[in-house]
Amino acid sequence: MARRSPMNERYQKNTAPSGKTRKSAASAKPKRGGSAPAAKSPAKKARPAPVLVNPPTPEFKRLRKIWWVLLITSAVITFGSWGARAYLHSELLANIALGVGYAFIGGALWLDMTKIRKMRNDYIAEQKSGKPSQKASTPKAAAKSETANESSSDNTTAEHSSEG
């Protein structure tokens, strides 16, 4: 660091010290109380259970499979367009393949942003609210609920027939 003025008394060695230089920034920090114990930090709050992002419904799984097929197909077609340009020396075929590959990527993005994201957001909202899903979460649960509904409807018809 350069000195501002060598004639300043602060920087001359042969004069008697007339004052102090500036203190460091560390001395400007607040001191801790030595005798009083420091206050303990509040206890950590319990974290809520992690939110599952992907609903385990058959419809969601079907859409995710379609999404993966669209992405993989787009990658294969796009890389194939490079091969067509390099090995077949066909600019037209390469450009058509590249356009088709981009169309598949667009389809995958559209599917993800519209249908899959809507299903995922609905599922997360259901989990956060604590309400059970109106749709059965698994096929086994759906089958159990259907058999329970059938047996209850059989009981009600038997009651009505015995009354009449």
Disulfide bonds with the S-S distance in Angstrom:
none
